[in-house]
């Protein structure tokens, strides 16, 4: 009888430890994710959506309300689009983000 109770207590302790450890790992992983805006040669990617123009991206930014932490240009020929997106971000009050440019630019 006592042995059964002790085994139950030990298993409960292991379960509680495992759940708290999983929660810590999830929180740690969630804080490491960066919200990015990537400008490719044919599209603009923000979160999980693709936008063909900066004006459509502006609408998506207003709808999501998740501030981007990185603005990345992947094609040097889209520098004008990059400037438009940068202006949209400033107009919407986003001022703290990293900028990534290709070495060729």
N, C-alpha and C positions, 0 to 999 in steps of 0.2 A: 504494500500500500504506500509506504513512504517513498520507496524507490520509484513508483509510478508518478507521484507528485513531483519529485525532484527532476525526473526526466521531463515532465511537462513544463516545469519552470525554466529549465535550461533551454528547451526548444523555443519557448516563448521569448526568452532573452535573445537567442540567436535570430529569431524572426524580426524582432524589434530592431536589432543592430543592422540587419540586412536592409530593412525598409528605410531607416535613416541614412544609411550609406548610399543607397540608390537615389534618394532625394537630394543628397549633397552633390552627387555626380551630375544629376540632371540640372540643378541650379548652376553649377559651375559651367556646364556646357552651354546653358541658355545665355549666360552673360558674355560668353566668348564670341557669340555670333555677331557678325557685323552686317548692318543693313547697307547695301551697296546700290549705287547707280552705275551701270556699265554701259558705255557707249561703244557699240560695234559699228561695222561698216553699213549694216542694213537695218539696225534696230537699236532701241534703248531698252535696257532691262532694269527693272526696279522690283525687288522682292521676287515674286514668282510670275510677274506679268511682263509682256513685251509691248513697247509703244513705238509706233512708226515715226512720230514727230515730238518735238519738245512741248508743244501745246497740249498734246494728249498726256504727256508725262505730268504736266502741271495739274491736270485734273486728277490723275492718279495720286499725286502727292497730297492733294487736299482731301481726298477720300480716305487715304490710309492713315495719315497723321503719325507716321512712324519716321522719325528723323533719320536721314541717311548719315552714315558715318564715313563712307568712302565714295568719292566720285572718281571713276576710272575711265580713261579714254583708251580704246584699243586700236583705233585707226586714225593716223595723223591727218587723213583727208577730211575727217569730221570735226576739225577744230572749230568751225563756225557753230556747229551743233553743241559742242562742248561749252562754248561761250554763252549760248542761249540757255542751256541747262543751268549753268552757273548763275546767270542773271535771275532765272526763275527761283532757284534756291534762295538767293538773297532777298528777292521780293517776298517770299513766303516766310522769311525770318530765320532761315537756317544759316548759321554762320560758322558752326564748329564741325568741320569734317576734313578728312584727309583727301588729298588729290594725288592720283596716280597717272602718270603720263608715260608713254613708251619712250625708250631711249632715243629713238630716231627723231622724235619731235624736238 
